[in-house]
């Protein structure tokens, strides 16, 4: 593949697409909130927006590059390997722009095999697997790589672990695009191996095996979808390096690392720890900033929290997980989830599907906390504020948005 077929830094066309981006994603309400201490008071409602929210740099960059690609290749067939980010509205907008998806909703069964040298393929913010990258290069496609820099940083650590003979133990969701891409980096070295743990409960099973051994068959049955081919827990858990899906709950990732560290000390002694355990904090700074902002907002006297973002967005789900510990919390995808003053469609924490909730909006004075995942555009946040006001019978036109 020549340099003219691989574009990891866009095309320098931001001035040409800025107007369209603003039209698609800008919100005057969010701009007002940001310039007024993240607070909007109207009638008997007070809206408090978290100090860090919505599109992060990596997502902003990925969406911008997708728009630039459409502008750069107006007459070429454009594809993307999967969702560019986990937000249904952004992905739908790309479909409307004529960008076809190779996986997920609307993807043709033979989409990958039909790719050819004249096609342009966008790689999403999550990255792609080593195998997928090899296939795209083999077919001679022009590639626009929007892989987030934070993800690339994790890849470097995982590749280093594999090179040095350490198994990459990844705190993440084994079926998440980012985690699959990260795990695949271990295949760049012959002896590379990986294991994915979802939570502290699974981590406890790993630490038990490190300390006391056990049935390799039972271990592999539990992690059969979450480990490298030919994984051998008796050999591959002797030397372990920690990594993360960048959007996981930071406090849990740190605890996962600590539990593995303590297990290695118990098994091999503290003096030998460096030979058996490595760890780097690879949680994305934007993910951490949004989690910290929610924690600060929860120190205020909130009536409830609305968390806005795709239901399959890991970082959005974790924001809801933090908030629900302190205040009634509703993870909603968009303003359409606010049905009326009594009814709300939302996804409860750790559930897979949305449910119909009742009695979500209290009568009288209310302070509504708002945050949004790193893949949620500003216009969706503004629409939620407008919808709450509409439900309360407040006039949107009288908002002081100048």
N, C-alpha and C positions, 0 to 999 in steps of 0.2 A: 504494500500500500504506500502510495506517495504522499508527501505532505499536502498536496492539493486535494487529497481525498479524506483527510482527517482534520477536524476543526475542534480543538478543545477550548477555544477562547472566543467563540462567536465570530462575527463578521464585521464588527465595528459599525453596525447599522442602527445603533440605539437612537440617534436623532430622527431616523425615519419611522421608528415604531413607537416612540414615546407617547404620541398622541393617542394611538390605538390602545396602548396599555392603560393609560389614564382613563379613557372612555370605558374600558372593560372592567376596571378594578378600583378606581378612585372612589372615595366617600367623603363628602363635605362634613358629615357628622363626625367621622373619625378624626378628621383634621381639626375640627373644633375641640373635641375631647383632648387631643394631644396638646393643643395650645392653651387649654384652660385646666391645667393640673389633672388631666384625665377624668374630669368631672363634668356632668351635665345635669342641671336641676330643672325640671319642668313639671308644673303642677305639684302633685304629692309624690312624685317619683324622683329619685336621685340615681343616676347611672354612674358607676365607678369602673373605669377601664383599667386593667392591669398595666403597669408601666412598661412591660415588654409583651408583645402579642403579635399574632399574625405572621405574614410572610417574613422569613429569615433571609439572610443574604443568599444562601445557596438556592432556595426556592425562587427568589426574585430573579437570580441569574439564570436558572433553568428555564423559567417561563419566558424571560427576555430572549434567550437564545432560540427558543422554539419560534417566537414571532420573527426574529431575524432570519431564521432559516426559511420560513415561508416567503419573506420578502426577497431573500437572495436567490431562491429557486422557484419563481412563480409558476413555471411550466413543468417542473419535474414531479415525479411521484414521490410523495413524502410519507414516511412511516415513523412510528415510534415503537420501541420494543414492548412497552406496557405503559401504565399510568405514569405521567411525568412526575406527578406528586399525588398524594392521597387527598384530592379534593374533587368531587364529582363535577362541580361547575367549571373549574379550570379545564379538566379533561374534555368536557363536552364542548367547550369553546374551541379547543384544538381540533376536534372532529368537524366543527362547523367551518374551520379554516381549511378543510381538506386533508388533514393529517390522519392517516389510517393507523390503527393500532394492530400490532402483531400478536397481542395477547389480550384476554379479557373480553369485555362486551363488544360484540360486533366483529370480532377478529375471524378471518377465514381460517378453516382448518389447515389449509396448506400455505398459509401466509409466509412462513419462513422459507419454505422450499421454493416459492415463486420469486424470491428476491433476485435482482440481477444488478449488473454493473451500472445501469443508469439510474438506480434508485438511491434516494437520500434517506438515511436512517438516523433518527435522534435517539441518543442514549439518555435515559432519565436520570434524575438527581440521585436515585438509589444506586446507579451503576448497573452493569450487566455481569453475568458470569464469565469466567475464562472461556468456557465452551462456546457461549453465544458470541463473544468477541471474535473468537477464531472463525466461526462460521461466517460472520459478517465480512471479515477481512478476505476470507476465501472467495466469497461471491463478488468481491470488488466494489461493494457499496461505498458511497460517500458517507462518512460518519460525522455527526455533530455531537460531541461528548459534553453533556451537562452534569456529569457526576460531581457531586458535592465535594468540596475540599476536605471537609471533616471525614467523609467516608474514605477518601483516598488516604488520609492519615491513618485510619484503622488498618487499611490494606497493607500499608508499609510495616506495621507492627506484626500483622499476621504472617506476612511473607518472611519477616525476620525470624519469627518463632519457627516456622517450617524449615528454614535454612539451618537453624541451630539445633534441630531435633526436638523441639518442644511442640506438644499438642496445643492447638488454639482452642481454649474453652471460651465460647462466645455467649455472653448473656444477651439473649434476644429471642425472637420468634422464628423457628426454623423455616417456616413457609413465607416469611417476609422477603420481598425482593432484595432489600439491602443485605440481610443476613445470608441469603443464598449467594449473592455476589461476593461477600466477604469470605465466606467459607470456601468458595471455589479457589481463592488465591493460594490456599495451602497446596493445591495440585501443581503449582509451579515448581515444587521441589519433590523429588521422588518419594521421600519418606514423610511428606506432609500429612497431617491428620487434624481433625477438628471434632468438637463436641459442642452442641448448642444446649444451653439450659434456659428454660423459660422464667423460672422464679426460684425463690429460696427453698421451696419444697423439693424441686428437682435437684437443686444444689446439695441438699442434705443427703440425697441418695449417692451423689458423687463423692462427698466427703466420707460417707460411711465406707464406700469401696476403697478409697485411698487409705483410710485408717486400718480397716480390718479385712479387706478383700471380700470375696463372696462369689456368687455364681455369675460368671461372665455371660452365660446364656440369658439369665433373668435381666441383667443389666442391659444387654443389647435388645431385648424385647421391649423394654421401656423406652429406649432411645433409638429405636430402629429407623426412624425418619430423620433423626437429628444428629447423625454422626457420619463420618467419612466411611467410604467403602473399606471393608476388611478391618474395621476398628476393633482393637483388642484392648479392653479396659485394663487388663493385667499389665500390659506393656505400655499402653499409650497414656496412662494416667500417672506415670512415674515422673515425667517432666511436663509441666503445664504452664502456658502463658495465657493470661486473661485478656479478653477483648470484649467490646460491647457493640451491639446495634446502637447507633448514635442517639436514637430517640427514646431509649429506655429510661425508666425512673432512676435518677442519679443515685439517690440514697440506697436503692436496692442493689444497683450495680456495685457500689462500694462495699455493701455487706456481702454480696456474692464473693468478691475478691478476698475479703477478710476471712470468710468461712473456709475458702480453699487454702489460704495461707496458713491458718491454724491447723488444718488437717495435715498439711505437709510438714509442719513443725512436729506434730505428734508422731508422724510416721518416721521422719528422717532426722529430726533434731534441728534446732535453730541454726547451728553451725553449718549445716548442709543446705539451708533453705535456698540459697542462690542457685544451687545446682538443680533444684526441682521446681522453682516457682518464679514467675515473672509477672508483672502487672503494670499496665499503663492506663491512666484515666483517658478513655477515648469517647466520653460523652460529649456531644456537640455543645459548644459554648452557647449557641442560640437556644438549644433545648434546656440547658441549665438556667439561662437567663429567664426564660418563660416560667420555669418551675419556681425560681426564686421570687419572681414578681407576683405569682399567685400566693405564695406563702406570705409575702408582705401585705397583699390586699386582704387576706383573711384575718389580719389583725384588726381590721375595722369592723364596725357593727353592721354587717351585711344581713339582708333579709334572705337572699338566695344568690346563687351563682349560675350564670349561663355560660357554658363552655361551647364554643362554636367551632365546628370542623367536621371533616369526613369521619364516618363511623369506623373506617379501616385505617385511620391515621393513628399510629402508635403514640406520637408525642401528644396529640390531643387527648387520647384516652388517659394518659398519665396525668395531664392537668386536671381532669375530672376526678381521678383517683386521689389526688392531693386535696382538692377542694371539698369533696364529700365528707372528709373527716371532721370538718368544722361547720359546714352550713349546707342546707338543702341545695343539691347541685343537679343540673340538668344538662346533659351533653346532647346538643341539637346540631343537625346538619346545616340548617338555614332557617330563615324567618318563617317559612312554610310550616315548620314544626309547631309554631305557636298558634294553636287552633282557635282558642278563645280564652277568656279570663279563667276558665276552670280547667281546660283540657290542653295537654301538651304531649307531643310525640317526642320521646327522648330515649337514649340508650343508657340504661343503668350501668354503673361501673362493673367491669368484668363480665358483662353479658354480651352476647354476640349480635343480638337483634334489638331494634327499638320497640318500645312498649307505649301504651297510652297511659299517661299520668293524669292525675286529677288534683285540683286545688293548689296549683303551683304558684299563682300570683296572689299574694295577700292583699286584702282590702286596706285602704288608707295609706298612710305614709309607708314607703318601702324604699330600701337601698338595694339596688340590683348590681351585683358584681358581674363583670363581663371579661372574659378572656377568649383567646382563639389560638388554635394550633398553628404551627409554622407554615402550614400549607393553606391557610384560610385568607383569602383576599379581603381588603378593607371594605369593599362594597357589601360583602355579606354581613360584616359586623354592623355597618350602618343600617342595613335593612332590618336587622333584628331589633335595634333600638327603635326604628320607625314603627315596626309591628307592635312592640309593647305599648308605645304611645297610642297607636290606633285602637288597640284593645281597650285602653283606658279612656278613649274618647278625647284625647288631647290633640290639638291641631298642629300638624307637622309644619305647616306653612309659617307658624309664628316662632319657630325655633330661631334663636339668636346665632345664626351660622356665619354672619359676616366677619 
